Amino acid sequence: MKKIRFIAVILLFAMFLQDNQSVACTNFLITKGASKDGSVMITYSADSHVLYGELYYWPAKAWPAGSMVDVYEWDTGKFMGKIPQAAITYSVVGNMNQHQLSIGETTFGGRPELSDTTAIIDYGSLIYLTLQRAKNAREAIRSFSQLVSDYGYASSGESFSIADANEAWILELIGKGPGKKGAVWVARRIPDGYISGHANHPRITTFPLADGVKSITSKDLSKIFNPEAETVYAYDAIDVARSSGWFKGEDKDFSFSDTFAPMDFGAARFCEARVWSGFNMVNSDMGKYLDYALGDNLSNRMPLWIKPDKKLGVKDVMGMMRNYYQGTIMDMTKDIGAGPYKSTVRWRPMEWKVDGVTYIHERAISTQQTGFSFVAQSRSWLPDPIGGIFWFGVDDTYYTVYSPIYCGISRVPESYAVGNGDMMTFSENSGFWVFNQLTNFAYTRTSLMIGEIQKKQSELEDGYMAEIPGIDKAAEELYKKSPKKAIQYLTNYSVNAGNNTVSQWKSFYQFLFTKYVDGNVKEKRPVPAGYKYVTPKVSQPGYSEEWYRAIVKDAGWRLKEK
């Protein structure tokens, strides 16, 4: 999740990879009026080469007075300190709590002078502590402000997606510098009927200044619960920028993004291009921002939110997360770097040189380094434990299967559970390792396998989506009589769905491996009468004409038949 000057972007990528940071994530936010069924959705891909894909879980709990909670940095596992525990904490599954509140993030880095290594609260702790303490998006914003004010902010700049069953907000935040508690931040509610997104570069530029009603500062944070409030920001955000010499204009012209993380080629091409690619899938007018996405015209910035051409369903939103620039000039399957079988990925590093000239690989939403991803769906017309569905997947979003995990459950599927393997410990029934097996095999011959993969993917996801209305109805009837029994019912369904996904994918991988091993494509044949066995039918599709021509161009002089 990081950005900077083109060369600096790459160097930062490399540095963060070495430091076990979750590098380069992507979020989209879908409001009620922009969704087919009136749900609110946010997405998140946790993209780190060293982040293990697993489903976190914290049970709800009442805590004795004086209880403390240990804070560990999410990226590194480093102990940061202790803070007082809340009297009551809510259950959390993944990045969604029992009240349908969900939070995602992308790191933008920003000005290094504003980092504070003495603080306690890192961005991961900010998310997961808040999910345990807040019931809705506005409470979450208040929690963010209080936590960083009380204990300091230990990470670099972050963009957050915060959503509940009624609204979605984007909040962008960066520290104040060494030894300075608090953070500078701006939060904006996405207008109903619109969608937004962010991908490692801050997207809030100018914003309405405080009027005490629609826009307020952190000094009037109690007013955030006024439904008219749609912009909230740290009271000293502009002052910090002025005192540091980064902003000298009138307050109304203050741009959070341009001040704390100035735009450059790397930010556009590696970060904003991902937002553009998702927007481009659902809005036919995004072509006018292509030059911006390519890094050719940095002044042609995309709006913070757009209106999709049509209302989006869960499947549409999953599709946005499976983007590798298909249908655009950046399509990663269209150049020779895709190999003979049109791979959707490129191996790192992101930057490389030929004859002293620097080139890049595209950085798409869909990428091999994803630990986990989700589509969090909040539905206001249902009781909270039933209304929230956390569609969870592991590994590359293009190849994953999203399993429905209801937000009110009391345990998680064993196949996704924390402790079932880790980044250096293989587990036969771990979703992360099962999906990585298939995906990495598919990378070798994508064009041959992808049709079968997508068919299986749709079979599972469409099957779950067809089941959901019946599960909702049964759970709602149970909930009227016994909320406890309803939660047990939803837990059993979610656990079975998650474990079923991984079990089926494991069998599917075994099928694909036997079919495509050694460069062949094999199909079973019936055993004729009088035969003990029969060998499978074998085809050898070879390479595309395009790739054969590339071989000829490179080595035809020695490969030509005489």
ChimeraX attribute file (.defattr): number of C-alpha atoms within 10 A of each C-alpha:
attribute: neighborCount
match mode: 1-to-1
recipient: residues
	/A:1	26
	/A:2	29
	/A:3	33
	/A:4	25
	/A:5	15
	/A:6	19
	/A:7	13
	/A:8	13
	/A:9	21
	/A:10	21
	/A:11	17
	/A:12	19
	/A:13	21
	/A:14	16
	/A:15	13
	/A:16	19
	/A:17	15
	/A:18	11
	/A:19	13
	/A:20	16
	/A:21	22
	/A:22	26
	/A:23	28
	/A:24	29
	/A:25	28
	/A:26	28
	/A:27	30
	/A:28	25
	/A:29	28
	/A:30	34
	/A:31	28
	/A:32	25
	/A:33	20
	/A:34	25
	/A:35	23
	/A:36	14
	/A:37	13
	/A:38	21
	/A:39	26
	/A:40	28
	/A:41	35
	/A:42	28
	/A:43	27
	/A:44	27
	/A:45	31
	/A:46	26
	/A:47	28
	/A:48	24
	/A:49	18
	/A:50	20
	/A:51	22
	/A:52	22
	/A:53	26
	/A:54	27
	/A:55	21
	/A:56	16
	/A:57	20
	/A:58	17
	/A:59	16
	/A:60	17
	/A:61	13
	/A:62	11
	/A:63	13
	/A:64	11
	/A:65	10
	/A:66	9
	/A:67	12
	/A:68	14
	/A:69	12
	/A:70	12
	/A:71	20
	/A:72	18
	/A:73	19
	/A:74	20
	/A:75	19
	/A:76	12
	/A:77	10
	/A:78	10
	/A:79	12
	/A:80	18
	/A:81	15
	/A:82	15
	/A:83	16
	/A:84	11
	/A:85	18
	/A:86	19
	/A:87	13
	/A:88	13
	/A:89	20
	/A:90	21
	/A:91	22
	/A:92	27
	/A:93	24
	/A:94	25
	/A:95	24
	/A:96	31
	/A:97	35
	/A:98	26
	/A:99	25
	/A:100	33
	/A:101	32
	/A:102	37
	/A:103	28
	/A:104	28
	/A:105	29
	/A:106	31
	/A:107	29
	/A:108	31
	/A:109	25
	/A:110	26
	/A:111	17
	/A:112	14
	/A:113	12
	/A:114	24
	/A:115	23
	/A:116	24
	/A:117	16
	/A:118	16
	/A:119	22
	/A:120	26
	/A:121	29
	/A:122	23
	/A:123	26
	/A:124	17
	/A:125	20
	/A:126	23
	/A:127	23
	/A:128	22
	/A:129	23
	/A:130	24
	/A:131	31
	/A:132	24
	/A:133	21
	/A:134	20
	/A:135	18
	/A:136	21
	/A:137	25
	/A:138	29
	/A:139	19
	/A:140	25
	/A:141	23
	/A:142	18
	/A:143	19
	/A:144	24
	/A:145	22
	/A:146	15
	/A:147	21
	/A:148	22
	/A:149	15
	/A:150	14
	/A:151	19
	/A:152	26
	/A:153	35
	/A:154	29
	/A:155	22
	/A:156	23
	/A:157	30
	/A:158	24
	/A:159	30
	/A:160	23
	/A:161	26
	/A:162	26
	/A:163	31
	/A:164	31
	/A:165	26
	/A:166	21
	/A:167	25
	/A:168	30
	/A:169	26
	/A:170	28
	/A:171	23
	/A:172	26
	/A:173	30
	/A:174	31
	/A:175	28
	/A:176	21
	/A:177	22
	/A:178	16
	/A:179	16
	/A:180	17
	/A:181	20
	/A:182	26
	/A:183	27
	/A:184	26
	/A:185	26
	/A:186	25
	/A:187	25
	/A:188	20
	/A:189	19
	/A:190	22
	/A:191	20
	/A:192	17
	/A:193	18
	/A:194	20
	/A:195	26
	/A:196	26
	/A:197	27
	/A:198	29
	/A:199	32
	/A:200	30
	/A:201	31
	/A:202	32
	/A:203	26
	/A:204	22
	/A:205	16
	/A:206	15
	/A:207	19
	/A:208	17
	/A:209	17
	/A:210	16
	/A:211	11
	/A:212	13
	/A:213	15
	/A:214	17
	/A:215	21
	/A:216	23
	/A:217	23
	/A:218	21
	/A:219	12
	/A:220	16
	/A:221	19
	/A:222	13
	/A:223	19
	/A:224	23
	/A:225	13
	/A:226	11
	/A:227	10
	/A:228	11
	/A:229	19
	/A:230	20
	/A:231	24
	/A:232	30
	/A:233	28
	/A:234	21
	/A:235	18
	/A:236	16
	/A:237	20
	/A:238	22
	/A:239	14
	/A:240	17
	/A:241	19
	/A:242	16
	/A:243	10
	/A:244	10
	/A:245	10
	/A:246	13
	/A:247	20
	/A:248	13
	/A:249	9
	/A:250	8
	/A:251	15
	/A:252	11
	/A:253	14
	/A:254	21
	/A:255	19
	/A:256	25
	/A:257	18
	/A:258	17
	/A:259	18
	/A:260	22
	/A:261	22
	/A:262	17
	/A:263	21
	/A:264	17
	/A:265	22
	/A:266	22
	/A:267	26
	/A:268	28
	/A:269	25
	/A:270	29
	/A:271	28
	/A:272	27
	/A:273	29
	/A:274	30
	/A:275	25
	/A:276	25
	/A:277	26
	/A:278	26
	/A:279	24
	/A:280	21
	/A:281	19
	/A:282	20
	/A:283	16
	/A:284	11
	/A:285	12
	/A:286	16
	/A:287	15
	/A:288	11
	/A:289	18
	/A:290	20
	/A:291	17
	/A:292	21
	/A:293	27
	/A:294	20
	/A:295	21
	/A:296	14
	/A:297	15
	/A:298	18
	/A:299	10
	/A:300	14
	/A:301	17
	/A:302	19
	/A:303	11
	/A:304	17
	/A:305	18
	/A:306	20
	/A:307	18
	/A:308	21
	/A:309	12
	/A:310	12
	/A:311	19
	/A:312	22
	/A:313	17
	/A:314	19
	/A:315	14
	/A:316	15
	/A:317	21
	/A:318	19
	/A:319	14
	/A:320	25
	/A:321	27
	/A:322	20
	/A:323	22
	/A:324	25
	/A:325	24
	/A:326	16
	/A:327	13
	/A:328	13
	/A:329	11
	/A:330	19
	/A:331	16
	/A:332	24
	/A:333	20
	/A:334	16
	/A:335	13
	/A:336	14
	/A:337	15
	/A:338	18
	/A:339	20
	/A:340	21
	/A:341	20
	/A:342	20
	/A:343	21
	/A:344	24
	/A:345	23
	/A:346	18
	/A:347	10
	/A:348	11
	/A:349	12
	/A:350	17
	/A:351	15
	/A:352	13
	/A:353	9
	/A:354	7
	/A:355	5
	/A:356	7
	/A:357	7
	/A:358	10
	/A:359	11
	/A:360	15
	/A:361	18
	/A:362	20
	/A:363	20
	/A:364	29
	/A:365	30
	/A:366	25
	/A:367	26
	/A:368	23
	/A:369	24
	/A:370	27
	/A:371	25
	/A:372	24
	/A:373	30
	/A:374	27
	/A:375	29
	/A:376	32
	/A:377	28
	/A:378	30
	/A:379	21
	/A:380	19
	/A:381	12
	/A:382	15
	/A:383	19
	/A:384	21
	/A:385	22
	/A:386	27
	/A:387	23
	/A:388	31
	/A:389	25
	/A:390	28
	/A:391	23
	/A:392	24
	/A:393	29
	/A:394	28
	/A:395	30
	/A:396	26
	/A:397	27
	/A:398	23
	/A:399	23
	/A:400	25
	/A:401	26
	/A:402	25
	/A:403	27
	/A:404	27
	/A:405	27
	/A:406	30
	/A:407	33
	/A:408	29
	/A:409	26
	/A:410	21
	/A:411	17
	/A:412	24
	/A:413	22
	/A:414	19
	/A:415	27
	/A:416	24
	/A:417	17
	/A:418	17
	/A:419	12
	/A:420	18
	/A:421	21
	/A:422	17
	/A:423	14
	/A:424	8
	/A:425	9
	/A:426	13
	/A:427	16
	/A:428	12
	/A:429	17
	/A:430	25
	/A:431	31
	/A:432	28
	/A:433	25
	/A:434	24
	/A:435	23
	/A:436	20
	/A:437	17
	/A:438	20
	/A:439	20
	/A:440	14
	/A:441	17
	/A:442	22
	/A:443	20
	/A:444	17
	/A:445	17
	/A:446	22
	/A:447	15
	/A:448	15
	/A:449	18
	/A:450	16
	/A:451	11
	/A:452	12
	/A:453	22
	/A:454	15
	/A:455	10
	/A:456	16
	/A:457	19
	/A:458	15
	/A:459	12
	/A:460	20
	/A:461	18
	/A:462	13
	/A:463	11
	/A:464	16
	/A:465	14
	/A:466	11
	/A:467	11
	/A:468	15
	/A:469	11
	/A:470	11
	/A:471	15
	/A:472	18
	/A:473	13
	/A:474	14
	/A:475	23
	/A:476	19
	/A:477	12
	/A:478	17
	/A:479	18
	/A:480	11
	/A:481	10
	/A:482	12
	/A:483	16
	/A:484	11
	/A:485	14
	/A:486	23
	/A:487	21
	/A:488	17
	/A:489	17
	/A:490	23
	/A:491	21
	/A:492	16
	/A:493	18
	/A:494	23
	/A:495	23
	/A:496	18
	/A:497	19
	/A:498	24
	/A:499	20
	/A:500	16
	/A:501	23
	/A:502	24
	/A:503	16
	/A:504	14
	/A:505	23
	/A:506	21
	/A:507	12
	/A:508	16
	/A:509	20
	/A:510	13
	/A:511	11
	/A:512	19
	/A:513	16
	/A:514	13
	/A:515	18
	/A:516	20
	/A:517	11
	/A:518	9
	/A:519	13
	/A:520	15
	/A:521	19
	/A:522	17
	/A:523	13
	/A:524	11
	/A:525	11
	/A:526	9
	/A:527	12
	/A:528	9
	/A:529	7
	/A:530	6
	/A:531	7
	/A:532	7
	/A:533	11
	/A:534	11
	/A:535	11
	/A:536	14
	/A:537	11
	/A:538	13
	/A:539	12
	/A:540	11
	/A:541	10
	/A:542	12
	/A:543	12
	/A:544	13
	/A:545	10
	/A:546	10
	/A:547	15
	/A:548	14
	/A:549	13
	/A:550	14
	/A:551	12
	/A:552	13
	/A:553	10
	/A:554	11
	/A:555	11
	/A:556	13
	/A:557	9
	/A:558	9
	/A:559	10
	/A:560	8
	/A:561	6
	/A:562	4
